């Protein structure tokens, strides 16, 4: 199990965090969930980062993002 991260640049899967506290909190939470089988995407990391810049997302917004990510594109 490995999560791409850079302790010097404070990035997780290429997503930058504003400071070490936000970075470490997110990194620890994500890794702990990975032990339970969670496989994070870049969008998941972005949602984690947005928590610090925009506040918590509503359940409706989270579901909207998950549904959009899982939607099958029309051809």
CHARMM internal coordinates of N, CA and C (Angstrom, degrees):
IC EDIT
DIST 1 N 1 CA 1.4472
DIST 1 CA 1 C 1.5273
ANGL 1 N 1 CA 1 C 107.96
DIST 1 C 2 N 1.3116
ANGL 1 CA 1 C 2 N 115.94
DIHE 1 N 1 CA 1 C 2 N 123.44
DIST 2 N 2 CA 1.4610
ANGL 1 C 2 N 2 CA 120.84
DIHE 1 CA 1 C 2 N 2 CA 179.03
DIST 2 CA 2 C 1.5146
ANGL 2 N 2 CA 2 C 109.20
DIHE 1 C 2 N 2 CA 2 C -141.19
DIST 2 C 3 N 1.3124
ANGL 2 CA 2 C 3 N 115.38
DIHE 2 N 2 CA 2 C 3 N 138.10
DIST 3 N 3 CA 1.4538
ANGL 2 C 3 N 3 CA 122.04
DIHE 2 CA 2 C 3 N 3 CA 175.25
DIST 3 CA 3 C 1.5261
ANGL 3 N 3 CA 3 C 106.92
DIHE 2 C 3 N 3 CA 3 C -117.54
DIST 3 C 4 N 1.3228
ANGL 3 CA 3 C 4 N 116.32
DIHE 3 N 3 CA 3 C 4 N 120.97
DIST 4 N 4 CA 1.4658
ANGL 3 C 4 N 4 CA 120.27
DIHE 3 CA 3 C 4 N 4 CA 179.66
DIST 4 CA 4 C 1.5245
ANGL 4 N 4 CA 4 C 109.38
DIHE 3 C 4 N 4 CA 4 C -62.28
DIST 4 C 5 N 1.3173
ANGL 4 CA 4 C 5 N 115.52
DIHE 4 N 4 CA 4 C 5 N 121.67
DIST 5 N 5 CA 1.4589
ANGL 4 C 5 N 5 CA 120.08
DIHE 4 CA 4 C 5 N 5 CA 178.09
DIST 5 CA 5 C 1.5223
ANGL 5 N 5 CA 5 C 109.93
DIHE 4 C 5 N 5 CA 5 C -154.32
DIST 5 C 6 N 1.3220
ANGL 5 CA 5 C 6 N 115.46
DIHE 5 N 5 CA 5 C 6 N 158.67
DIST 6 N 6 CA 1.4618
ANGL 5 C 6 N 6 CA 121.46
DIHE 5 CA 5 C 6 N 6 CA -179.30
DIST 6 CA 6 C 1.5273
ANGL 6 N 6 CA 6 C 107.62
DIHE 5 C 6 N 6 CA 6 C -133.57
DIST 6 C 7 N 1.3335
ANGL 6 CA 6 C 7 N 115.41
DIHE 6 N 6 CA 6 C 7 N 108.35
DIST 7 N 7 CA 1.4655
ANGL 6 C 7 N 7 CA 120.57
DIHE 6 CA 6 C 7 N 7 CA -178.23
DIST 7 CA 7 C 1.5281
ANGL 7 N 7 CA 7 C 112.66
DIHE 6 C 7 N 7 CA 7 C -65.98
DIST 7 C 8 N 1.3107
ANGL 7 CA 7 C 8 N 117.74
DIHE 7 N 7 CA 7 C 8 N -27.32
DIST 8 N 8 CA 1.4698
ANGL 7 C 8 N 8 CA 120.94
DIHE 7 CA 7 C 8 N 8 CA -179.65
DIST 8 CA 8 C 1.5342
ANGL 8 N 8 CA 8 C 110.94
DIHE 7 C 8 N 8 CA 8 C -77.55
DIST 8 C 9 N 1.3292
ANGL 8 CA 8 C 9 N 116.60
DIHE 8 N 8 CA 8 C 9 N -44.49
DIST 9 N 9 CA 1.4662
ANGL 8 C 9 N 9 CA 121.26
DIHE 8 CA 8 C 9 N 9 CA -177.69
DIST 9 CA 9 C 1.5255
ANGL 9 N 9 CA 9 C 112.46
DIHE 8 C 9 N 9 CA 9 C -87.42
DIST 9 C 10 N 1.3444
ANGL 9 CA 9 C 10 N 116.73
DIHE 9 N 9 CA 9 C 10 N -7.40
DIST 10 N 10 CA 1.4709
ANGL 9 C 10 N 10 CA 122.86
DIHE 9 CA 9 C 10 N 10 CA -177.57
DIST 10 CA 10 C 1.5301
ANGL 10 N 10 CA 10 C 111.14
DIHE 9 C 10 N 10 CA 10 C 56.99
DIST 10 C 11 N 1.3367
ANGL 10 CA 10 C 11 N 115.81
DIHE 10 N 10 CA 10 C 11 N 49.23
DIST 11 N 11 CA 1.4596
ANGL 10 C 11 N 11 CA 120.72
DIHE 10 CA 10 C 11 N 11 CA 178.01
DIST 11 CA 11 C 1.5181
ANGL 11 N 11 CA 11 C 110.59
DIHE 10 C 11 N 11 CA 11 C -122.42
DIST 11 C 12 N 1.3180
ANGL 11 CA 11 C 12 N 115.09
DIHE 11 N 11 CA 11 C 12 N 147.19
DIST 12 N 12 CA 1.4612
ANGL 11 C 12 N 12 CA 123.45
DIHE 11 CA 11 C 12 N 12 CA 172.94
DIST 12 CA 12 C 1.5195
ANGL 12 N 12 CA 12 C 105.83
DIHE 11 C 12 N 12 CA 12 C -124.37
DIST 12 C 13 N 1.3170
ANGL 12 CA 12 C 13 N 116.26
DIHE 12 N 12 CA 12 C 13 N 121.35
DIST 13 N 13 CA 1.4625
ANGL 12 C 13 N 13 CA 122.54
DIHE 12 CA 12 C 13 N 13 CA -177.24
DIST 13 CA 13 C 1.5331
ANGL 13 N 13 CA 13 C 110.79
DIHE 12 C 13 N 13 CA 13 C 50.06
DIST 13 C 14 N 1.3443
ANGL 13 CA 13 C 14 N 115.55
DIHE 13 N 13 CA 13 C 14 N 37.31
DIST 14 N 14 CA 1.4536
ANGL 13 C 14 N 14 CA 121.15
DIHE 13 CA 13 C 14 N 14 CA 178.12
DIST 14 CA 14 C 1.5154
ANGL 14 N 14 CA 14 C 115.12
DIHE 13 C 14 N 14 CA 14 C 83.11
DIST 14 C 15 N 1.3292
ANGL 14 CA 14 C 15 N 118.47
DIHE 14 N 14 CA 14 C 15 N -4.19
DIST 15 N 15 CA 1.4616
ANGL 14 C 15 N 15 CA 122.00
DIHE 14 CA 14 C 15 N 15 CA -179.20
DIST 15 CA 15 C 1.5294
ANGL 15 N 15 CA 15 C 108.59
DIHE 14 C 15 N 15 CA 15 C -90.34
DIST 15 C 16 N 1.3413
ANGL 15 CA 15 C 16 N 117.93
DIHE 15 N 15 CA 15 C 16 N 120.19
DIST 16 N 16 CA 1.4636
ANGL 15 C 16 N 16 CA 120.54
DIHE 15 CA 15 C 16 N 16 CA -177.65
DIST 16 CA 16 C 1.5271
ANGL 16 N 16 CA 16 C 112.96
DIHE 15 C 16 N 16 CA 16 C -80.35
DIST 16 C 17 N 1.3225
ANGL 16 CA 16 C 17 N 114.24
DIHE 16 N 16 CA 16 C 17 N 144.27
DIST 17 N 17 CA 1.4626
ANGL 16 C 17 N 17 CA 121.13
DIHE 16 CA 16 C 17 N 17 CA 174.32
DIST 17 CA 17 C 1.5241
ANGL 17 N 17 CA 17 C 108.41
DIHE 16 C 17 N 17 CA 17 C -112.38
DIST 17 C 18 N 1.3294
ANGL 17 CA 17 C 18 N 116.66
DIHE 17 N 17 CA 17 C 18 N 152.45
DIST 18 N 18 CA 1.4635
ANGL 17 C 18 N 18 CA 121.32
DIHE 17 CA 17 C 18 N 18 CA -172.72
DIST 18 CA 18 C 1.5249
ANGL 18 N 18 CA 18 C 113.59
DIHE 17 C 18 N 18 CA 18 C -71.56
DIST 18 C 19 N 1.3288
ANGL 18 CA 18 C 19 N 116.61
DIHE 18 N 18 CA 18 C 19 N -32.63
DIST 19 N 19 CA 1.4611
ANGL 18 C 19 N 19 CA 118.56
DIHE 18 CA 18 C 19 N 19 CA -177.45
DIST 19 CA 19 C 1.5273
ANGL 19 N 19 CA 19 C 109.67
DIHE 18 C 19 N 19 CA 19 C -152.83
DIST 19 C 20 N 1.3194
ANGL 19 CA 19 C 20 N 115.35
DIHE 19 N 19 CA 19 C 20 N 171.51
DIST 20 N 20 CA 1.4571
ANGL 19 C 20 N 20 CA 120.09
DIHE 19 CA 19 C 20 N 20 CA -174.58
DIST 20 CA 20 C 1.5268
ANGL 20 N 20 CA 20 C 112.28
DIHE 19 C 20 N 20 CA 20 C -66.44
DIST 20 C 21 N 1.3099
ANGL 20 CA 20 C 21 N 118.30
DIHE 20 N 20 CA 20 C 21 N -34.78
DIST 21 N 21 CA 1.4654
ANGL 20 C 21 N 21 CA 120.81
DIHE 20 CA 20 C 21 N 21 CA 179.97
DIST 21 CA 21 C 1.5371
ANGL 21 N 21 CA 21 C 110.94
DIHE 20 C 21 N 21 CA 21 C -62.30
DIST 21 C 22 N 1.3162
ANGL 21 CA 21 C 22 N 117.35
DIHE 21 N 21 CA 21 C 22 N -47.77
DIST 22 N 22 CA 1.4634
ANGL 21 C 22 N 22 CA 121.33
DIHE 21 CA 21 C 22 N 22 CA 179.02
DIST 22 CA 22 C 1.5306
ANGL 22 N 22 CA 22 C 110.72
DIHE 21 C 22 N 22 CA 22 C -65.13
DIST 22 C 23 N 1.3173
ANGL 22 CA 22 C 23 N 116.13
DIHE 22 N 22 CA 22 C 23 N -41.80
DIST 23 N 23 CA 1.4570
ANGL 22 C 23 N 23 CA 121.65
DIHE 22 CA 22 C 23 N 23 CA 178.58
DIST 23 CA 23 C 1.5234
ANGL 23 N 23 CA 23 C 110.96
DIHE 22 C 23 N 23 CA 23 C -60.93
DIST 23 C 24 N 1.3332
ANGL 23 CA 23 C 24 N 117.53
DIHE 23 N 23 CA 23 C 24 N -52.51
DIST 24 N 24 CA 1.4707
ANGL 23 C 24 N 24 CA 121.71
DIHE 23 CA 23 C 24 N 24 CA -177.61
DIST 24 CA 24 C 1.5263
ANGL 24 N 24 CA 24 C 111.87
DIHE 23 C 24 N 24 CA 24 C -63.71
DIST 24 C 25 N 1.3253
ANGL 24 CA 24 C 25 N 117.35
DIHE 24 N 24 CA 24 C 25 N -41.00
DIST 25 N 25 CA 1.4599
ANGL 24 C 25 N 25 CA 120.45
DIHE 24 CA 24 C 25 N 25 CA 179.15
DIST 25 CA 25 C 1.5241
ANGL 25 N 25 CA 25 C 111.15
DIHE 24 C 25 N 25 CA 25 C -61.31
DIST 25 C 26 N 1.3255
ANGL 25 CA 25 C 26 N 115.80
DIHE 25 N 25 CA 25 C 26 N -45.56
DIST 26 N 26 CA 1.4636
ANGL 25 C 26 N 26 CA 119.90
DIHE 25 CA 25 C 26 N 26 CA 179.65
DIST 26 CA 26 C 1.5199
ANGL 26 N 26 CA 26 C 111.21
DIHE 25 C 26 N 26 CA 26 C -67.47
DIST 26 C 27 N 1.3255
ANGL 26 CA 26 C 27 N 116.84
DIHE 26 N 26 CA 26 C 27 N -45.15
DIST 27 N 27 CA 1.4565
ANGL 26 C 27 N 27 CA 120.82
DIHE 26 CA 26 C 27 N 27 CA -179.71
DIST 27 CA 27 C 1.5309
ANGL 27 N 27 CA 27 C 111.01
DIHE 26 C 27 N 27 CA 27 C -58.35
DIST 27 C 28 N 1.3170
ANGL 27 CA 27 C 28 N 116.82
DIHE 27 N 27 CA 27 C 28 N -46.99
DIST 28 N 28 CA 1.4670
ANGL 27 C 28 N 28 CA 120.12
DIHE 27 CA 27 C 28 N 28 CA 179.69
DIST 28 CA 28 C 1.5226
ANGL 28 N 28 CA 28 C 112.20
DIHE 27 C 28 N 28 CA 28 C -63.51
DIST 28 C 29 N 1.3217
ANGL 28 CA 28 C 29 N 117.35
DIHE 28 N 28 CA 28 C 29 N -43.76
DIST 29 N 29 CA 1.4663
ANGL 28 C 29 N 29 CA 120.70
DIHE 28 CA 28 C 29 N 29 CA -179.70
DIST 29 CA 29 C 1.5282
ANGL 29 N 29 CA 29 C 111.22
DIHE 28 C 29 N 29 CA 29 C -63.62
DIST 29 C 30 N 1.3148
ANGL 29 CA 29 C 30 N 116.33
DIHE 29 N 29 CA 29 C 30 N -43.45
DIST 30 N 30 CA 1.4702
ANGL 29 C 30 N 30 CA 120.26
DIHE 29 CA 29 C 30 N 30 CA -178.33
DIST 30 CA 30 C 1.5260
ANGL 30 N 30 CA 30 C 110.48
DIHE 29 C 30 N 30 CA 30 C -66.70
DIST 30 C 31 N 1.3340
ANGL 30 CA 30 C 31 N 116.88
DIHE 30 N 30 CA 30 C 31 N -45.54
DIST 31 N 31 CA 1.4638
ANGL 30 C 31 N 31 CA 119.35
DIHE 30 CA 30 C 31 N 31 CA 179.36
DIST 31 CA 31 C 1.5228
ANGL 31 N 31 CA 31 C 111.45
DIHE 30 C 31 N 31 CA 31 C -62.91
DIST 31 C 32 N 1.3222
ANGL 31 CA 31 C 32 N 117.53
DIHE 31 N 31 CA 31 C 32 N -41.49
DIST 32 N 32 CA 1.4750
ANGL 31 C 32 N 32 CA 120.03
DIHE 31 CA 31 C 32 N 32 CA 177.27
DIST 32 CA 32 C 1.5222
ANGL 32 N 32 CA 32 C 111.30
DIHE 31 C 32 N 32 CA 32 C -58.84
DIST 32 C 33 N 1.3277
ANGL 32 CA 32 C 33 N 117.12
DIHE 32 N 32 CA 32 C 33 N -39.81
DIST 33 N 33 CA 1.4610
ANGL 32 C 33 N 33 CA 119.90
DIHE 32 CA 32 C 33 N 33 CA 178.54
DIST 33 CA 33 C 1.5215
ANGL 33 N 33 CA 33 C 112.15
DIHE 32 C 33 N 33 CA 33 C -72.24
DIST 33 C 34 N 1.3197
ANGL 33 CA 33 C 34 N 117.13
DIHE 33 N 33 CA 33 C 34 N -27.29
DIST 34 N 34 CA 1.4626
ANGL 33 C 34 N 34 CA 120.18
DIHE 33 CA 33 C 34 N 34 CA 177.39
DIST 34 CA 34 C 1.5318
ANGL 34 N 34 CA 34 C 110.68
DIHE 33 C 34 N 34 CA 34 C -65.75
DIST 34 C 35 N 1.3305
ANGL 34 CA 34 C 35 N 117.29
DIHE 34 N 34 CA 34 C 35 N -30.33
DIST 35 N 35 CA 1.4616
ANGL 34 C 35 N 35 CA 120.39
DIHE 34 CA 34 C 35 N 35 CA 176.07
DIST 35 CA 35 C 1.5303
ANGL 35 N 35 CA 35 C 111.10
DIHE 34 C 35 N 35 CA 35 C -62.18
DIST 35 C 36 N 1.3230
ANGL 35 CA 35 C 36 N 116.14
DIHE 35 N 35 CA 35 C 36 N -25.11
DIST 36 N 36 CA 1.4640
ANGL 35 C 36 N 36 CA 121.77
DIHE 35 CA 35 C 36 N 36 CA 179.70
DIST 36 CA 36 C 1.5285
ANGL 36 N 36 CA 36 C 112.42
DIHE 35 C 36 N 36 CA 36 C -93.26
DIST 36 C 37 N 1.3431
ANGL 36 CA 36 C 37 N 116.78
DIHE 36 N 36 CA 36 C 37 N 5.28
DIST 37 N 37 CA 1.4593
ANGL 36 C 37 N 37 CA 120.03
DIHE 36 CA 36 C 37 N 37 CA 176.57
DIST 37 CA 37 C 1.5159
ANGL 37 N 37 CA 37 C 115.31
DIHE 36 C 37 N 37 CA 37 C 105.39
DIST 37 C 38 N 1.3211
ANGL 37 CA 37 C 38 N 117.91
DIHE 37 N 37 CA 37 C 38 N -1.40
DIST 38 N 38 CA 1.4672
ANGL 37 C 38 N 38 CA 121.73
DIHE 37 CA 37 C 38 N 38 CA 179.01
DIST 38 CA 38 C 1.5224
ANGL 38 N 38 CA 38 C 109.83
DIHE 37 C 38 N 38 CA 38 C -67.13
DIST 38 C 39 N 1.3283
ANGL 38 CA 38 C 39 N 116.79
DIHE 38 N 38 CA 38 C 39 N 132.11
DIST 39 N 39 CA 1.4574
ANGL 38 C 39 N 39 CA 122.95
DIHE 38 CA 38 C 39 N 39 CA 176.60
DIST 39 CA 39 C 1.5253
ANGL 39 N 39 CA 39 C 107.69
DIHE 38 C 39 N 39 CA 39 C -117.44
DIST 39 C 40 N 1.3342
ANGL 39 CA 39 C 40 N 117.33
DIHE 39 N 39 CA 39 C 40 N 96.59
DIST 40 N 40 CA 1.4671
ANGL 39 C 40 N 40 CA 120.31
DIHE 39 CA 39 C 40 N 40 CA -173.90
DIST 40 CA 40 C 1.5237
ANGL 40 N 40 CA 40 C 113.38
DIHE 39 C 40 N 40 CA 40 C -69.81
DIST 40 C 41 N 1.3160
ANGL 40 CA 40 C 41 N 114.85
DIHE 40 N 40 CA 40 C 41 N 148.13
DIST 41 N 41 CA 1.4607
ANGL 40 C 41 N 41 CA 122.29
DIHE 40 CA 40 C 41 N 41 CA 173.01
DIST 41 CA 41 C 1.5291
ANGL 41 N 41 CA 41 C 107.54
DIHE 40 C 41 N 41 CA 41 C -108.42
DIST 41 C 42 N 1.3010
ANGL 41 CA 41 C 42 N 116.74
DIHE 41 N 41 CA 41 C 42 N 169.64
DIST 42 N 42 CA 1.4636
ANGL 41 C 42 N 42 CA 120.58
DIHE 41 CA 41 C 42 N 42 CA 176.79
DIST 42 CA 42 C 1.5256
ANGL 42 N 42 CA 42 C 109.54
DIHE 41 C 42 N 42 CA 42 C -59.53
DIST 42 C 43 N 1.3296
ANGL 42 CA 42 C 43 N 117.93
DIHE 42 N 42 CA 42 C 43 N -37.74
DIST 43 N 43 CA 1.4641
ANGL 42 C 43 N 43 CA 120.65
DIHE 42 CA 42 C 43 N 43 CA 178.47
DIST 43 CA 43 C 1.5221
ANGL 43 N 43 CA 43 C 111.09
DIHE 42 C 43 N 43 CA 43 C -62.90
DIST 43 C 44 N 1.3215
ANGL 43 CA 43 C 44 N 117.85
DIHE 43 N 43 CA 43 C 44 N -37.59
DIST 44 N 44 CA 1.4697
ANGL 43 C 44 N 44 CA 120.69
DIHE 43 CA 43 C 44 N 44 CA 176.69
DIST 44 CA 44 C 1.5257
ANGL 44 N 44 CA 44 C 110.60
DIHE 43 C 44 N 44 CA 44 C -62.44
DIST 44 C 45 N 1.3236
ANGL 44 CA 44 C 45 N 116.62
DIHE 44 N 44 CA 44 C 45 N -41.16
DIST 45 N 45 CA 1.4635
ANGL 44 C 45 N 45 CA 121.11
DIHE 44 CA 44 C 45 N 45 CA 179.53
DIST 45 CA 45 C 1.5281
ANGL 45 N 45 CA 45 C 109.59
DIHE 44 C 45 N 45 CA 45 C -66.41
DIST 45 C 46 N 1.3278
ANGL 45 CA 45 C 46 N 116.45
DIHE 45 N 45 CA 45 C 46 N -40.55
DIST 46 N 46 CA 1.4632
ANGL 45 C 46 N 46 CA 119.99
DIHE 45 CA 45 C 46 N 46 CA 177.75
DIST 46 CA 46 C 1.5238
ANGL 46 N 46 CA 46 C 110.90
DIHE 45 C 46 N 46 CA 46 C -61.84
DIST 46 C 47 N 1.3359
ANGL 46 CA 46 C 47 N 117.22
DIHE 46 N 46 CA 46 C 47 N -40.34
DIST 47 N 47 CA 1.4673
ANGL 46 C 47 N 47 CA 119.94
DIHE 46 CA 46 C 47 N 47 CA 177.66
DIST 47 CA 47 C 1.5252
ANGL 47 N 47 CA 47 C 110.56
DIHE 46 C 47 N 47 CA 47 C -62.65
DIST 47 C 48 N 1.3113
ANGL 47 CA 47 C 48 N 116.63
DIHE 47 N 47 CA 47 C 48 N -39.28
DIST 48 N 48 CA 1.4619
ANGL 47 C 48 N 48 CA 120.46
DIHE 47 CA 47 C 48 N 48 CA 177.59
DIST 48 CA 48 C 1.5251
ANGL 48 N 48 CA 48 C 110.51
DIHE 47 C 48 N 48 CA 48 C -62.90
DIST 48 C 49 N 1.3087
ANGL 48 CA 48 C 49 N 116.90
DIHE 48 N 48 CA 48 C 49 N -44.34
DIST 49 N 49 CA 1.4657
ANGL 48 C 49 N 49 CA 121.66
DIHE 48 CA 48 C 49 N 49 CA 179.85
DIST 49 CA 49 C 1.5237
ANGL 49 N 49 CA 49 C 110.86
DIHE 48 C 49 N 49 CA 49 C -65.69
DIST 49 C 50 N 1.3269
ANGL 49 CA 49 C 50 N 117.24
DIHE 49 N 49 CA 49 C 50 N -39.52
DIST 50 N 50 CA 1.4636
ANGL 49 C 50 N 50 CA 121.30
DIHE 49 CA 49 C 50 N 50 CA -179.22
DIST 50 CA 50 C 1.5236
ANGL 50 N 50 CA 50 C 112.11
DIHE 49 C 50 N 50 CA 50 C -64.97
DIST 50 C 51 N 1.3211
ANGL 50 CA 50 C 51 N 116.73
DIHE 50 N 50 CA 50 C 51 N -24.68
DIST 51 N 51 CA 1.4653
ANGL 50 C 51 N 51 CA 120.09
DIHE 50 CA 50 C 51 N 51 CA 177.25
DIST 51 CA 51 C 1.5305
ANGL 51 N 51 CA 51 C 109.87
DIHE 50 C 51 N 51 CA 51 C -55.35
DIST 51 C 52 N 1.3355
ANGL 51 CA 51 C 52 N 116.39
DIHE 51 N 51 CA 51 C 52 N -39.62
DIST 52 N 52 CA 1.4560
ANGL 51 C 52 N 52 CA 120.92
DIHE 51 CA 51 C 52 N 52 CA -177.36
DIST 52 CA 52 C 1.5195
ANGL 52 N 52 CA 52 C 112.97
DIHE 51 C 52 N 52 CA 52 C -79.41
DIST 52 C 53 N 1.3227
ANGL 52 CA 52 C 53 N 117.83
DIHE 52 N 52 CA 52 C 53 N -28.64
DIST 53 N 53 CA 1.4584
ANGL 52 C 53 N 53 CA 120.19
DIHE 52 CA 52 C 53 N 53 CA -176.56
DIST 53 CA 53 C 1.5232
ANGL 53 N 53 CA 53 C 113.23
DIHE 52 C 53 N 53 CA 53 C -95.26
DIST 53 C 54 N 1.3449
ANGL 53 CA 53 C 54 N 116.74
DIHE 53 N 53 CA 53 C 54 N -28.32
DIST 54 N 54 CA 1.4627
ANGL 53 C 54 N 54 CA 119.89
DIHE 53 CA 53 C 54 N 54 CA -175.08
DIST 54 CA 54 C 1.5225
ANGL 54 N 54 CA 54 C 113.73
DIHE 53 C 54 N 54 CA 54 C -122.66
DIST 54 C 55 N 1.3218
ANGL 54 CA 54 C 55 N 117.66
DIHE 54 N 54 CA 54 C 55 N -4.73
DIST 55 N 55 CA 1.4535
ANGL 54 C 55 N 55 CA 121.33
DIHE 54 CA 54 C 55 N 55 CA -177.02
DIST 55 CA 55 C 1.5170
ANGL 55 N 55 CA 55 C 110.23
DIHE 54 C 55 N 55 CA 55 C 90.26
DIST 55 C 56 N 1.3335
ANGL 55 CA 55 C 56 N 115.79
DIHE 55 N 55 CA 55 C 56 N 174.20
DIST 56 N 56 CA 1.4622
ANGL 55 C 56 N 56 CA 118.71
DIHE 55 CA 55 C 56 N 56 CA -176.53
DIST 56 CA 56 C 1.5296
ANGL 56 N 56 CA 56 C 112.39
DIHE 55 C 56 N 56 CA 56 C -65.52
DIST 56 C 57 N 1.3244
ANGL 56 CA 56 C 57 N 115.40
DIHE 56 N 56 CA 56 C 57 N 144.16
DIST 57 N 57 CA 1.4631
ANGL 56 C 57 N 57 CA 120.91
DIHE 56 CA 56 C 57 N 57 CA 175.71
DIST 57 CA 57 C 1.5231
ANGL 57 N 57 CA 57 C 109.06
DIHE 56 C 57 N 57 CA 57 C -81.51
DIST 57 C 58 N 1.3088
ANGL 57 CA 57 C 58 N 115.85
DIHE 57 N 57 CA 57 C 58 N 148.43
DIST 58 N 58 CA 1.4576
ANGL 57 C 58 N 58 CA 119.75
DIHE 57 CA 57 C 58 N 58 CA 175.18
DIST 58 CA 58 C 1.5239
ANGL 58 N 58 CA 58 C 108.84
DIHE 57 C 58 N 58 CA 58 C -74.73
DIST 58 C 59 N 1.3233
ANGL 58 CA 58 C 59 N 115.99
DIHE 58 N 58 CA 58 C 59 N 159.92
DIST 59 N 59 CA 1.4585
ANGL 58 C 59 N 59 CA 120.46
DIHE 58 CA 58 C 59 N 59 CA 177.28
DIST 59 CA 59 C 1.5226
ANGL 59 N 59 CA 59 C 110.40
DIHE 58 C 59 N 59 CA 59 C -59.39
DIST 59 C 60 N 1.3346
ANGL 59 CA 59 C 60 N 117.07
DIHE 59 N 59 CA 59 C 60 N -36.49
DIST 60 N 60 CA 1.4571
ANGL 59 C 60 N 60 CA 121.21
DIHE 59 CA 59 C 60 N 60 CA 179.30
DIST 60 CA 60 C 1.5279
ANGL 60 N 60 CA 60 C 111.21
DIHE 59 C 60 N 60 CA 60 C -63.41
DIST 60 C 61 N 1.3455
ANGL 60 CA 60 C 61 N 116.94
DIHE 60 N 60 CA 60 C 61 N -41.59
DIST 61 N 61 CA 1.4595
ANGL 60 C 61 N 61 CA 120.75
DIHE 60 CA 60 C 61 N 61 CA -179.60
DIST 61 CA 61 C 1.5239
ANGL 61 N 61 CA 61 C 110.73
DIHE 60 C 61 N 61 CA 61 C -67.42
DIST 61 C 62 N 1.3147
ANGL 61 CA 61 C 62 N 117.13
DIHE 61 N 61 CA 61 C 62 N -40.12
DIST 62 N 62 CA 1.4652
ANGL 61 C 62 N 62 CA 120.61
DIHE 61 CA 61 C 62 N 62 CA 178.09
DIST 62 CA 62 C 1.5203
ANGL 62 N 62 CA 62 C 110.08
DIHE 61 C 62 N 62 CA 62 C -62.86
DIST 62 C 63 N 1.3376
ANGL 62 CA 62 C 63 N 117.61
DIHE 62 N 62 CA 62 C 63 N -46.93
DIST 63 N 63 CA 1.4660
ANGL 62 C 63 N 63 CA 120.98
DIHE 62 CA 62 C 63 N 63 CA 178.89
DIST 63 CA 63 C 1.5178
ANGL 63 N 63 CA 63 C 111.49
DIHE 62 C 63 N 63 CA 63 C -62.12
DIST 63 C 64 N 1.3262
ANGL 63 CA 63 C 64 N 117.04
DIHE 63 N 63 CA 63 C 64 N -39.25
DIST 64 N 64 CA 1.4627
ANGL 63 C 64 N 64 CA 121.00
DIHE 63 CA 63 C 64 N 64 CA 178.36
DIST 64 CA 64 C 1.5284
ANGL 64 N 64 CA 64 C 110.37
DIHE 63 C 64 N 64 CA 64 C -60.31
DIST 64 C 65 N 1.3259
ANGL 64 CA 64 C 65 N 117.23
DIHE 64 N 64 CA 64 C 65 N -43.41
DIST 65 N 65 CA 1.4624
ANGL 64 C 65 N 65 CA 121.20
DIHE 64 CA 64 C 65 N 65 CA 179.71
DIST 65 CA 65 C 1.5245
ANGL 65 N 65 CA 65 C 111.85
DIHE 64 C 65 N 65 CA 65 C -67.50
DIST 65 C 66 N 1.3186
ANGL 65 CA 65 C 66 N 116.67
DIHE 65 N 65 CA 65 C 66 N -41.38
DIST 66 N 66 CA 1.4698
ANGL 65 C 66 N 66 CA 120.35
DIHE 65 CA 65 C 66 N 66 CA 179.32
DIST 66 CA 66 C 1.5201
ANGL 66 N 66 CA 66 C 110.01
DIHE 65 C 66 N 66 CA 66 C -64.61
DIST 66 C 67 N 1.3250
ANGL 66 CA 66 C 67 N 116.97
DIHE 66 N 66 CA 66 C 67 N -44.14
DIST 67 N 67 CA 1.4670
ANGL 66 C 67 N 67 CA 119.99
DIHE 66 CA 66 C 67 N 67 CA 179.38
DIST 67 CA 67 C 1.5292
ANGL 67 N 67 CA 67 C 110.89
DIHE 66 C 67 N 67 CA 67 C -63.30
DIST 67 C 68 N 1.3282
ANGL 67 CA 67 C 68 N 117.01
DIHE 67 N 67 CA 67 C 68 N -41.06
DIST 68 N 68 CA 1.4704
ANGL 67 C 68 N 68 CA 119.93
DIHE 67 CA 67 C 68 N 68 CA 179.41
DIST 68 CA 68 C 1.5163
ANGL 68 N 68 CA 68 C 110.88
DIHE 67 C 68 N 68 CA 68 C -64.59
DIST 68 C 69 N 1.3088
ANGL 68 CA 68 C 69 N 116.69
DIHE 68 N 68 CA 68 C 69 N -37.82
DIST 69 N 69 CA 1.4677
ANGL 68 C 69 N 69 CA 120.66
DIHE 68 CA 68 C 69 N 69 CA 179.98
DIST 69 CA 69 C 1.5186
ANGL 69 N 69 CA 69 C 110.98
DIHE 68 C 69 N 69 CA 69 C -68.74
DIST 69 C 70 N 1.3267
ANGL 69 CA 69 C 70 N 116.63
DIHE 69 N 69 CA 69 C 70 N -35.10
DIST 70 N 70 CA 1.4598
ANGL 69 C 70 N 70 CA 121.17
DIHE 69 CA 69 C 70 N 70 CA -176.77
DIST 70 CA 70 C 1.5238
ANGL 70 N 70 CA 70 C 113.81
DIHE 69 C 70 N 70 CA 70 C -90.52
DIST 70 C 71 N 1.3294
ANGL 70 CA 70 C 71 N 117.15
DIHE 70 N 70 CA 70 C 71 N -3.59
DIST 71 N 71 CA 1.4600
ANGL 70 C 71 N 71 CA 121.07
DIHE 70 CA 70 C 71 N 71 CA -178.15
DIST 71 CA 71 C 1.5304
ANGL 71 N 71 CA 71 C 110.49
DIHE 70 C 71 N 71 CA 71 C -67.83
DIST 71 C 72 N 1.3086
ANGL 71 CA 71 C 72 N 114.88
DIHE 71 N 71 CA 71 C 72 N 142.70
DIST 72 N 72 CA 1.4554
ANGL 71 C 72 N 72 CA 121.08
DIHE 71 CA 71 C 72 N 72 CA 177.04
DIST 72 CA 72 C 1.5282
ANGL 72 N 72 CA 72 C 106.75
DIHE 71 C 72 N 72 CA 72 C -89.03
DIST 72 C 73 N 1.3245
ANGL 72 CA 72 C 73 N 117.94
DIHE 72 N 72 CA 72 C 73 N 123.49
DIST 73 N 73 CA 1.4714
ANGL 72 C 73 N 73 CA 119.81
DIHE 72 CA 72 C 73 N 73 CA -179.00
DIST 73 CA 73 C 1.5302
ANGL 73 N 73 CA 73 C 111.24
DIHE 72 C 73 N 73 CA 73 C -66.81
DIST 73 C 74 N 1.3354
ANGL 73 CA 73 C 74 N 115.05
DIHE 73 N 73 CA 73 C 74 N 143.12
DIST 74 N 74 CA 1.4563
ANGL 73 C 74 N 74 CA 120.89
DIHE 73 CA 73 C 74 N 74 CA 176.14
DIST 74 CA 74 C 1.5247
ANGL 74 N 74 CA 74 C 108.79
DIHE 73 C 74 N 74 CA 74 C -76.20
DIST 74 C 75 N 1.3131
ANGL 74 CA 74 C 75 N 115.93
DIHE 74 N 74 CA 74 C 75 N 140.23
DIST 75 N 75 CA 1.4795
ANGL 74 C 75 N 75 CA 119.25
DIHE 74 CA 74 C 75 N 75 CA 178.94
DIST 75 CA 75 C 1.4868
ANGL 75 N 75 CA 75 C 110.96
DIHE 74 C 75 N 75 CA 75 C -115.36
END
COOR INIT
IC SEED 1 N 1 CA 1 C
IC BUILD
